[in-house]
Amino acid sequence: MAQKQYFKKGSFGRKYILFLIAPFIFTSCKEKQVGMDSPKAKPNVIVVITDDQGYGDLGLNGNTIIKTPAIDNFATESVRLSNYHVGTTCAPTRAGLLTGRNCNRNGVWHTIMGASLLNREEITMADELQKNGYNTAMFGKWHLGDNHPFTPQERGFDMAFYHGGGGVGQTPDYWDNDYFDDTYYRNGTPEKKEGYCTDVWFNEAMNFIEAKKEEPFFCYLSLNAPHSPYNVPEEYYNMYKDAKGISEEQKRFYGMITNIDDNFSKLLKKLDALGIADNTILIFTTDNGTAQGYTIDAKTKEVQGYNAGMRGTKGSEYDGGHRVPFIVRWPDGGLSGGKTLDDLVAHVDVLPTIMKLTGQTYAPTKTMDGMDVSDYLLGKEDIPNRYLVTDTQRVPWPIKGKNSCVMEGKWRLINGTELYNITLDPGQEINVADQHLERVEAMNAFYESWWDDIIKETKYSVIDLGVGETDVLTCHDARTIGYYPPWNQQMIRAGEPMKPAPFSVNFTSAGKYRFHLRRWPSESNLDLGAEINDAVPATLNAEGKVAGKSMLFKKAHLNIGEKSIDVAVDNKAGAVTLEMDVQQGEIELMAYFDLVDGTQSNAFYIDVEKVE
């Protein structure tokens, strides 16, 4: 079905364009100590990380269409890394950046299916900085767990203001969010805000910065833009509407990035106005290769957009999937001047490096995949020869060798068999493995030992129940095998049955629990059997209305371990409610419906209460 756009009037008369989507490394160092003499005043730390923006989606990297003047100019005052690598998708990168550990170790090798929950034992950058006297806050996209004990306010952030799931409009997000005038969560409590989401995140961050300007702070400004759907204020779409060489989707995508750039400019001016710019470590980076900035038509082979000459985009093991921008400025600490550095660096290096730059003593107890590269950034030494690994899993359990890339300086070993010299062949078109058999053997040997080490730590995360007044499970985190759960609200609206799948849960105390099985989330106030035609982020029908297909149920089932109950369904009720006595501890939970036509479907939302 063709994708459509329409205009939405904002609270202040501003027009927005909404784009409706269809569903669709690591060196090991244990007990390493890093530290430095503290400067006169601890530097503030701000990390701005965007979503799905690739290396080629900035003017400074050669894109002649996109408008990013603030970030381009910021790079001339900073230190740039031209050989910086991340995971190939968003949650794995963010988990690695915050912990210094590869995603296959820390529980976040996917973006859904319960494999985007950061293991409870992991220590985050926010934990470390909070422990050392920093005020900590995050804004925007968390995507490392929406339930206890995974929420950002439980992972080192004094204050968190964020959307649910991996993007605005995904299944765990507040119902009907569409990037404009949405409801977000402040430390878990819903709060409605007026304005475009990226503007909201930056405004909230700048309010926090101003409030904490007299004390050291860590601000994690983790954006959901320019992730799909490509919903953008009309004025930013209009900047590109007549541009040649890019698609309609790319015009919206570029508009979202220019909106980020304008907000980044406001942030820079705020730091200057507060007089704290010089003693603030400010980082701009992204979380994976471009999702929309570079496309090749499958039939015509026409290229649209720009990818800085690289092969691959988001999700790819080739450089286009994981080589991204990284720009850092700290004038008081010597990080300035517009230098470009070319040695191999990765997202897992950020945590140990920040610890060193901020004067912390840092003694991790787990194997770190990252290393402190502060002296390299400061021009004191080169990075020693190292191997790094990134891969794309996106499966229920990591698979050895799957979509893997081993990196060593200018070399890339892809899937154990393809070798590329990216200095001579940045597009990775010429496989030279046969000419460098010893190098291939050495890189494969490293991968073998690295895999054996990381897989010993790999484990699923388990959701705690009985912590809050109501804990909400969503099918986004069900442990499906062989199929994806409905991970966005558009898929929920489509009304396609989802094969029942378990949740890994931990009942924090024994007793009676009440379970409300839902097709729609509680805040929608919709009946189980409702059909809707009036909300925004879904498929347009022939009349231009938004359709939510009705599902009719006859029986609801709840299985917890060996215990099971079932009841008849009233489709005019908002939920089916069941109660069960459970024991304390970890167990599997399944909640599903029988439809009137005999098929089964997982409950899309399950509200869980401890009955006192």
C-alpha positions as CSV (number, residue, x, y, z in Angstrom):
1,M,0.0,0.0,0.0
2,A,1.3,3.4,-0.8
3,Q,2.5,5.5,2.1
4,K,0.9,8.9,2.6
5,Q,1.5,12.2,4.3
6,Y,-0.9,14.6,5.8
7,F,-0.6,17.9,7.7
8,K,-1.5,18.3,11.3
9,K,-2.1,21.6,13.0
10,G,-0.1,22.1,16.2
11,S,-1.2,23.7,19.4
12,F,0.1,27.1,18.3
13,G,-1.0,26.8,14.6
14,R,2.3,25.3,13.5
15,K,2.0,22.7,10.7
16,Y,3.6,19.3,10.9
17,I,4.2,16.6,8.3
18,L,3.5,13.1,9.5
19,F,4.9,10.2,7.6
20,L,3.1,6.9,8.3
21,I,5.3,3.9,8.3
22,A,4.4,0.3,7.5
23,P,5.1,-2.4,10.1
24,F,7.6,-3.9,8.7
25,I,35.3,-4.2,20.5
26,F,36.5,-5.5,21.7
27,T,39.6,-5.8,23.7
28,S,39.3,-7.4,27.1
29,C,40.6,-5.8,30.2
30,K,39.6,-6.9,33.7
31,E,40.1,-4.9,36.8
32,K,41.7,-2.1,34.8
33,Q,42.3,1.1,36.8
34,V,42.1,4.5,35.1
35,G,42.2,7.9,36.8
36,M,43.7,11.3,36.7
37,D,44.3,14.3,39.0
38,S,41.0,16.2,39.2
39,P,41.0,19.6,37.6
40,K,40.0,22.6,39.6
41,A,36.4,22.0,38.8
42,K,34.9,18.8,37.5
43,P,33.8,19.2,33.9
44,N,30.2,18.8,33.0
45,V,29.4,16.0,30.5
46,I,26.8,16.2,27.8
47,V,26.3,13.4,25.3
48,V,24.0,14.1,22.4
49,I,23.2,10.9,20.4
50,T,20.8,10.8,17.5
51,D,18.9,7.9,16.1
52,D,19.5,6.4,12.6
53,Q,21.7,9.3,11.4
54,G,24.7,8.0,9.5
55,Y,28.2,9.3,8.8
56,G,27.0,10.8,5.5
57,D,24.1,12.6,7.0
58,L,26.1,15.7,7.9
59,G,27.4,18.5,5.7
60,L,30.9,18.3,7.2
61,N,31.2,14.8,5.9
62,G,30.6,15.8,2.3
63,N,26.8,15.8,2.0
64,T,26.0,18.8,-0.3
65,I,22.2,18.7,0.2
66,I,21.7,18.5,4.0
67,K,21.8,21.6,6.1
68,T,23.7,21.1,9.4
69,P,25.6,24.4,9.9
70,A,25.7,24.3,13.7
71,I,27.2,20.8,13.9
72,D,29.5,21.5,11.0
73,N,30.9,24.6,12.8
74,F,31.0,22.7,16.1
75,A,33.4,20.2,14.4
76,T,35.8,23.1,13.6
77,E,36.1,23.8,17.3
78,S,36.4,20.2,18.4
79,V,38.1,16.9,18.0
80,R,36.6,14.6,15.3
81,L,37.0,10.9,15.1
82,S,36.8,9.7,11.5
83,N,37.2,6.0,12.3
84,Y,34.6,5.6,15.1
85,H,32.3,2.6,15.2
86,V,29.2,1.5,17.0
87,G,26.7,-1.3,16.9
88,T,24.6,-1.6,13.8
89,T,21.3,-0.8,15.5
90,C,20.2,1.6,18.2
91,A,19.7,-0.2,21.5
92,P,22.9,-2.3,21.2
93,T,24.9,0.9,20.6
94,R,23.3,2.8,23.5
95,A,23.9,-0.2,25.8
96,G,27.5,-0.4,24.8
97,L,28.1,3.3,25.1
98,L,26.7,3.5,28.6
99,T,28.5,0.4,29.9
100,G,31.7,0.0,27.9
101,R,30.7,-3.6,27.2
102,N,29.6,-5.3,24.0
103,C,25.8,-5.7,23.5
104,N,26.1,-9.5,23.5
105,R,27.5,-9.4,27.0
106,N,25.0,-6.9,28.5
107,G,21.7,-8.4,27.3
108,V,21.0,-5.9,24.5
109,W,21.7,-7.7,21.2
110,H,18.3,-6.8,19.7
111,T,15.8,-4.0,19.8
112,I,12.7,-6.1,20.8
113,M,11.8,-9.6,22.0
114,G,13.1,-9.1,25.5
115,A,16.6,-8.6,24.1
116,S,16.7,-4.9,24.6
117,L,16.7,-5.0,28.4
118,L,20.0,-4.0,29.9
119,N,21.0,-6.7,32.4
120,R,20.4,-5.6,35.9
121,E,24.0,-6.2,37.0
122,E,25.4,-3.7,34.5
123,I,26.9,-0.5,35.7
124,T,26.2,2.5,33.6
125,M,28.1,5.8,33.0
126,A,25.3,7.5,34.9
127,D,25.8,5.1,37.9
128,E,29.5,6.0,38.0
129,L,29.1,9.8,37.6
130,Q,26.2,9.9,40.1
131,K,28.4,8.0,42.6
132,N,31.1,10.7,42.1
133,G,28.9,13.6,42.9
134,Y,27.4,14.4,39.5
135,N,23.7,15.4,38.9
136,T,22.5,13.1,36.2
137,A,19.6,13.3,33.8
138,M,18.5,11.7,30.5
139,F,16.0,13.0,27.9
140,G,14.4,11.3,24.9
141,K,15.0,7.7,23.9
142,W,16.0,5.1,26.6
143,H,15.3,1.8,24.8
144,L,17.0,-0.3,27.4
145,G,13.9,-1.5,29.3
146,D,10.5,0.0,30.2
147,N,9.9,-2.2,33.3
148,H,11.6,-2.6,36.7
149,P,14.6,-2.8,37.2
150,F,15.5,-1.4,33.8
151,T,14.1,2.1,33.7
152,P,16.5,5.0,33.4
153,Q,15.7,6.3,36.9
154,E,16.9,2.9,38.2
155,R,20.1,3.0,36.2
156,G,21.9,6.0,37.6
157,F,19.7,9.0,36.4
158,D,18.4,11.3,39.1
159,M,15.8,12.5,36.6
160,A,14.6,11.0,33.3
161,F,12.1,12.3,30.8
162,Y,11.5,9.8,28.0
163,H,9.2,8.0,25.6
164,G,8.5,4.3,25.8
165,G,10.1,1.5,23.7
166,G,12.5,2.2,20.9
167,G,10.7,5.1,19.4
168,V,7.7,7.5,19.6
169,G,4.7,5.5,18.6
170,Q,6.1,2.0,19.4
171,T,4.1,-0.4,21.4
172,P,5.4,0.5,25.0
173,D,5.0,4.2,24.2
174,Y,2.1,6.3,25.5
175,W,-0.9,5.6,23.2
176,D,-1.3,7.8,20.1
177,N,2.0,9.6,20.4
178,D,3.0,10.9,17.0
179,Y,6.0,13.3,17.7
180,F,3.7,16.3,18.3
181,D,2.1,17.4,21.6
182,D,2.7,13.9,23.1
183,T,2.7,12.3,26.5
184,Y,6.1,11.2,27.9
185,Y,7.3,9.7,31.2
186,R,9.0,11.7,33.9
187,N,10.6,9.1,36.2
188,G,7.8,6.8,35.1
189,T,4.9,9.2,35.5
190,P,3.0,10.2,32.3
191,E,3.2,13.9,31.5
192,K,1.8,15.7,28.4
193,K,4.0,18.3,26.6
194,E,3.3,20.6,23.8
195,G,5.6,20.8,20.8
196,Y,7.7,18.6,18.5
197,C,9.5,15.8,20.3
198,T,13.1,16.9,19.5
199,D,12.3,20.5,20.6
200,V,10.9,19.1,23.8
201,W,14.0,16.9,24.6
202,F,16.4,19.9,24.0
203,N,14.2,22.3,26.0
204,E,14.0,19.9,28.9
205,A,17.8,19.3,28.8
206,M,18.5,23.0,28.7
207,N,16.2,23.5,31.7
208,F,18.1,20.8,33.6
209,I,21.5,22.3,32.6
210,E,20.5,25.8,33.8
211,A,19.2,24.5,37.1
212,K,22.4,22.5,37.7
213,K,25.0,24.9,36.2
214,E,26.7,25.5,39.6
215,E,27.4,21.8,40.2
216,P,28.9,19.1,37.9
217,F,26.2,17.4,35.8
218,F,25.8,14.6,33.3
219,C,23.2,15.2,30.6
220,Y,22.4,12.3,28.4
221,L,20.4,13.8,25.5
222,S,19.4,10.7,23.6
223,L,17.2,11.5,20.6
224,N,14.6,9.4,18.8
225,A,15.0,11.5,15.6
226,P,15.5,11.0,12.7
227,H,14.1,7.5,13.3
228,S,11.0,6.6,11.4
229,P,8.1,7.5,11.1
230,Y,9.5,10.6,9.4
231,N,7.2,13.1,11.0
232,V,8.5,16.6,10.8
233,P,7.4,20.2,11.2
234,E,6.3,21.5,7.8
235,E,8.9,24.3,7.8
236,Y,11.7,21.7,7.9
237,Y,10.2,19.6,5.1
238,N,9.8,22.8,3.0
239,M,13.6,23.3,3.2
240,Y,14.0,20.1,1.1
241,K,10.7,19.8,-0.8
242,D,12.3,21.0,-4.1
243,A,15.7,19.2,-3.6
244,K,16.9,16.9,-6.4
245,G,18.5,13.6,-5.9
246,I,16.6,12.6,-2.7
247,S,13.3,10.9,-2.2
248,E,10.2,12.1,-0.4
249,E,11.2,10.1,2.6
250,Q,14.7,11.5,2.5
251,K,13.3,15.1,2.4
252,R,11.5,14.4,5.7
253,F,14.5,12.6,7.1
254,Y,16.8,15.5,6.3
255,G,14.3,17.9,7.7
256,M,14.4,16.0,11.0
257,I,18.2,16.3,11.0
258,T,18.1,20.0,10.3
259,N,15.7,20.4,13.2
260,I,18.3,18.6,15.4
261,D,20.9,21.0,14.1
262,D,18.9,24.0,15.0
263,N,18.3,22.7,18.5
264,F,22.0,21.9,18.8
265,S,22.7,25.5,18.0
266,K,20.4,26.6,20.8
267,L,22.2,24.2,23.2
268,L,25.6,25.7,22.3
269,K,24.2,29.2,22.8
270,K,22.8,28.2,26.2
271,L,26.2,26.9,27.4
272,D,27.8,30.1,26.3
273,A,25.1,32.2,28.0
274,L,25.6,30.3,31.3
275,G,29.3,30.6,31.1
276,I,30.0,26.9,31.3
277,A,30.8,26.0,27.7
278,D,34.6,25.9,28.3
279,N,34.4,23.4,31.1
280,T,31.8,21.1,29.5
281,I,32.7,17.9,27.7
282,L,30.2,18.1,24.8
283,I,29.8,15.1,22.5
284,F,27.8,14.7,19.4
285,T,27.4,11.3,17.9
286,T,24.9,8.8,16.4
287,D,23.9,5.2,17.1
288,N,24.2,3.4,13.7
289,G,24.5,3.8,10.0
290,T,21.9,5.8,8.1
291,A,18.4,4.3,7.9
292,Q,17.1,6.6,5.1
293,G,19.9,8.9,4.0
294,Y,21.1,6.5,1.3
295,T,18.9,4.2,-0.8
296,I,19.3,2.2,-4.0
297,D,16.2,1.4,-6.0
298,A,16.0,-2.4,-6.3
299,K,14.7,-2.3,-9.9
300,T,16.3,0.8,-11.5
301,K,19.5,0.8,-9.3
302,E,19.1,4.5,-9.0
303,V,21.0,5.9,-6.0
304,Q,19.4,8.6,-3.9
305,G,21.1,10.4,-1.0
306,Y,24.7,10.2,0.2
307,N,26.7,7.6,2.2
308,A,30.2,9.0,2.1
309,G,31.3,6.3,-0.3
310,M,30.6,3.5,2.1
311,R,28.9,0.1,1.6
312,G,25.9,-0.7,3.7
313,T,23.4,1.2,5.9
314,K,21.7,0.6,9.2
315,G,22.0,-3.1,10.3
316,S,24.9,-3.9,8.0
317,E,28.2,-5.4,9.0
318,Y,29.9,-3.3,6.4
319,D,31.2,0.2,7.4
320,G,28.1,2.0,6.3
321,G,26.2,0.2,9.1
322,H,28.5,1.1,12.0
323,R,30.9,3.9,11.1
324,V,29.3,7.1,12.4
325,P,30.3,10.7,13.4
326,F,31.9,11.4,16.8
327,I,32.7,15.0,17.7
328,V,33.9,16.1,21.2
329,R,34.8,19.5,22.6
330,W,36.2,20.5,26.0
331,P,38.2,23.7,25.7
332,D,39.4,23.7,29.3
333,G,40.7,20.2,28.9
334,G,42.4,20.6,25.6
335,L,39.8,19.1,23.3
336,S,39.4,21.8,20.7
337,G,41.0,23.1,17.5
338,G,39.2,21.2,14.8
339,K,41.5,18.2,14.8
340,T,40.6,15.0,12.9
341,L,41.9,11.7,14.3
342,D,41.9,8.5,12.2
343,D,42.7,5.6,14.6
344,L,40.1,3.0,15.4
345,V,37.8,3.9,18.2
346,A,34.4,2.6,19.3
347,H,31.3,3.5,21.4
348,V,32.5,1.1,24.2
349,D,35.5,3.4,24.7
350,V,33.3,6.3,25.8
351,L,32.7,5.3,29.4
352,P,36.3,4.6,30.4
353,T,37.4,7.7,28.5
354,I,34.8,10.0,30.3
355,M,35.9,8.5,33.6
356,K,39.5,9.5,32.9
357,L,38.7,13.0,31.6
358,T,36.5,13.8,34.6
359,G,39.1,12.7,37.1
360,Q,37.3,9.6,38.4
361,T,39.0,6.5,39.7
362,Y,37.4,3.7,37.7
363,A,37.8,0.0,38.5
364,P,35.3,-2.1,36.6
365,T,34.7,-5.6,37.9
366,K,33.5,-7.0,34.6
367,T,35.3,-7.6,31.4
368,M,35.4,-4.3,29.4
369,D,35.4,-4.2,25.7
370,G,36.3,-0.5,25.6
371,M,39.5,1.3,26.6
372,D,40.4,4.7,27.8
373,V,41.4,6.8,24.7
374,S,41.7,10.1,26.5
375,D,45.5,10.5,25.8
376,Y,44.8,9.8,22.1
377,L,42.1,12.5,22.0
378,L,44.5,14.9,23.7
379,G,47.3,14.1,21.1
380,K,49.6,12.5,23.7
381,E,49.8,9.1,22.1
382,D,48.4,6.9,19.4
383,I,46.1,4.0,20.1
384,P,47.9,0.7,20.3
385,N,47.1,-2.0,17.8
386,R,43.8,-3.5,18.7
387,Y,40.9,-5.7,17.4
388,L,37.3,-4.6,17.7
389,V,34.2,-6.6,16.9
390,T,30.7,-5.5,16.0
391,D,27.8,-7.6,14.6
392,T,24.1,-7.6,13.9
393,Q,22.2,-10.3,15.8
394,R,18.5,-9.4,15.9
395,V,17.6,-13.0,16.8
396,P,16.2,-14.5,20.0
397,W,19.8,-15.7,21.1
398,P,23.1,-14.5,19.7
399,I,24.5,-16.7,16.9
400,K,28.3,-17.1,16.5
401,G,29.6,-15.5,13.3
402,K,26.3,-13.9,12.4
403,N,26.8,-10.6,10.4
404,S,30.1,-10.1,12.0
405,C,32.9,-7.5,11.4
406,V,36.3,-7.8,13.0
407,M,38.2,-4.5,12.7
408,E,42.0,-3.8,13.0
409,G,43.1,-0.3,11.9
410,K,42.3,-0.1,8.2
411,W,41.3,-3.7,7.9
412,R,37.8,-5.2,8.0
413,L,37.1,-9.0,8.2
414,I,33.5,-9.6,7.3
415,N,31.8,-12.8,8.3
416,G,35.1,-14.5,8.6
417,T,35.8,-14.7,4.9
418,E,35.8,-11.2,3.3
419,L,38.8,-8.9,3.9
420,Y,38.9,-5.3,2.9
421,N,41.5,-2.5,3.2
422,I,39.2,0.5,3.7
423,T,42.1,3.0,3.1
424,L,42.4,1.7,-0.5
425,D,38.9,0.5,-0.8
426,P,36.5,2.5,1.3
427,G,33.5,1.1,-0.6
428,Q,34.5,-2.5,0.4
429,E,34.2,-3.8,-3.1
430,I,37.5,-5.8,-3.4
431,N,37.8,-8.8,-1.2
432,V,41.6,-9.3,-0.7
433,A,41.3,-12.3,1.7
434,D,43.3,-14.6,-0.6
435,Q,46.2,-12.1,-0.6
436,H,46.4,-11.9,3.2
437,L,45.8,-15.4,4.5
438,E,47.8,-14.8,7.7
439,R,45.9,-11.7,8.6
440,V,42.6,-13.5,8.0
441,E,43.7,-16.3,10.2
442,A,44.8,-13.9,13.0
443,M,41.6,-11.9,12.9
444,N,39.5,-15.1,12.9
445,A,41.5,-16.4,15.8
446,F,40.7,-13.2,17.8
447,Y,37.0,-13.5,16.9
448,E,37.0,-17.1,18.2
449,S,38.5,-16.2,21.5
450,W,36.4,-13.1,21.8
451,W,33.2,-15.1,21.1
452,D,34.1,-17.8,23.6
453,D,34.5,-15.1,26.2
454,I,31.4,-13.0,25.6
455,I,29.0,-15.9,25.2
456,K,29.8,-17.0,28.8
457,E,28.2,-13.8,29.9
458,T,25.2,-13.7,27.6
459,K,21.8,-14.0,29.3
460,Y,18.3,-12.9,29.1
461,S,17.0,-10.1,31.4
462,V,14.1,-10.8,33.7
463,I,11.3,-8.3,34.4
464,D,10.4,-7.6,38.0
465,L,6.7,-7.7,38.9
466,G,5.1,-6.5,42.2
467,V,7.3,-3.4,42.4
468,G,5.0,-0.6,41.3
469,E,1.3,-0.1,41.8
470,T,0.8,-1.5,38.3
471,D,3.4,-3.0,36.2
472,V,2.7,-3.1,32.4
473,L,4.0,-5.9,30.2
474,T,3.8,-5.2,26.4
475,C,4.1,-7.7,23.6
476,H,7.2,-5.7,22.4
477,D,9.2,-7.6,25.1
478,A,7.7,-11.1,24.7
479,R,10.3,-13.8,23.9
480,T,9.2,-14.7,20.4
481,I,11.0,-17.3,18.3
482,G,10.8,-17.2,14.5
483,Y,8.6,-14.1,14.3
484,Y,8.6,-10.5,15.5
485,P,6.0,-9.3,18.0
486,P,3.9,-6.2,17.2
487,W,6.6,-3.7,18.2
488,N,4.7,-0.5,17.2
489,Q,1.2,0.8,17.6
490,Q,0.5,0.7,13.9
491,M,0.9,-3.1,14.2
492,I,-1.3,-3.2,17.2
493,R,-4.0,-1.4,15.2
494,A,-3.6,-3.8,12.3
495,G,-5.2,-6.5,14.5
496,E,-3.2,-9.4,13.2
497,P,-3.1,-12.2,15.8
498,M,0.3,-12.7,17.5
499,K,1.3,-16.3,18.3
500,P,1.4,-16.6,22.1
501,A,4.9,-16.1,23.6
502,P,6.3,-16.1,27.1
503,F,7.7,-13.3,29.2
504,S,10.6,-13.9,31.6
505,V,9.4,-12.4,34.9
506,N,10.4,-12.3,38.6
507,F,7.7,-12.0,41.2
508,T,9.4,-9.9,43.9
509,S,7.1,-11.3,46.6
510,A,4.7,-14.2,46.9
511,G,1.0,-13.6,47.1
512,K,-2.1,-12.9,45.0
513,Y,-1.6,-10.9,41.8
514,R,-4.3,-9.5,39.5
515,F,-3.7,-9.6,35.7
516,H,-5.6,-7.4,33.2
517,L,-5.3,-8.8,29.7
518,R,-5.8,-6.1,27.0
519,R,-5.8,-5.6,23.3
520,W,-5.5,-1.8,23.7
521,P,-3.5,-0.1,26.5
522,S,-5.4,1.2,29.5
523,E,-4.9,4.9,28.6
524,S,-6.7,4.4,25.3
525,N,-10.0,3.7,27.2
526,L,-11.0,1.4,24.4
527,D,-13.0,-1.8,24.8
528,L,-11.4,-5.1,23.9
529,G,-13.5,-5.5,20.7
530,A,-13.2,-1.8,19.7
531,E,-12.7,-0.7,16.1
532,I,-11.3,2.8,15.8
533,N,-11.0,5.4,13.1
534,D,-9.8,8.6,14.7
535,A,-6.2,8.4,15.9
536,V,-2.9,9.3,14.1
537,P,0.0,6.9,13.9
538,A,-1.6,4.1,11.8
539,T,-2.4,3.0,8.3
540,L,-4.7,5.3,6.3
541,N,-7.9,3.8,4.9
542,A,-9.5,4.9,1.6
543,E,-11.3,7.8,3.3
544,G,-8.1,9.1,4.8
545,K,-9.2,8.0,8.2
546,V,-6.9,6.1,10.6
547,A,-8.1,2.5,11.0
548,G,-7.8,0.3,14.0
549,K,-9.2,-3.2,13.1
550,S,-11.5,-4.9,15.5
551,M,-10.5,-8.3,17.1
552,L,-13.2,-10.3,18.8
553,F,-12.2,-12.8,21.6
554,K,-14.1,-15.6,23.3
555,K,-11.7,-16.8,26.0
556,A,-8.6,-15.5,27.9
557,H,-5.8,-17.7,29.2
558,L,-3.1,-17.0,31.9
559,N,-0.2,-19.5,32.4
560,I,2.4,-19.0,35.0
561,G,4.8,-21.9,35.2
562,E,2.7,-25.0,35.7
563,K,-0.4,-23.1,36.8
564,S,-3.1,-21.9,34.3
565,I,-6.6,-20.4,34.4
566,D,-9.0,-19.2,31.7
567,V,-12.2,-17.2,31.6
568,A,-14.8,-16.1,29.0
569,V,-14.3,-12.7,27.4
570,D,-16.7,-9.7,27.4
571,N,-15.6,-7.8,24.3
572,K,-17.3,-4.6,25.6
573,A,-15.0,-4.5,28.6
574,G,-11.6,-2.8,28.6
575,A,-9.8,-5.9,29.8
576,V,-10.2,-9.4,31.0
577,T,-9.1,-9.7,34.7
578,L,-7.7,-12.8,36.3
579,E,-6.2,-13.5,39.7
580,M,-3.6,-16.1,40.7
581,D,-1.5,-16.9,43.7
582,V,2.1,-17.0,42.8
583,Q,5.4,-17.8,44.5
584,Q,8.3,-15.5,44.8
585,G,11.0,-15.9,42.1
586,E,11.7,-16.1,38.4
587,I,9.2,-17.9,36.1
588,E,7.7,-17.7,32.7
589,L,4.3,-16.0,32.1
590,M,2.0,-16.3,29.1
591,A,-1.2,-14.4,28.6
592,Y,-3.3,-14.9,25.5
593,F,-6.7,-15.0,23.9
594,D,-8.8,-17.4,21.8
595,L,-10.4,-15.4,19.0
596,V,-14.0,-16.3,17.9
597,D,-12.6,-17.8,14.7
598,G,-10.5,-20.3,16.7
599,T,-7.1,-18.6,16.3
600,Q,-5.0,-17.5,19.3
601,S,-3.3,-14.2,20.0
602,N,-1.0,-13.0,22.7
603,A,-2.4,-10.2,24.8
604,F,-0.8,-7.1,23.5
605,Y,-0.8,-5.4,27.0
606,I,-0.9,-7.0,30.4
607,D,-1.3,-4.8,33.6
608,V,-0.1,-6.6,36.7
609,E,-1.1,-5.6,40.2
610,K,-0.1,-7.1,43.6
611,V,-3.3,-7.6,45.6
612,E,-2.6,-6.6,49.2
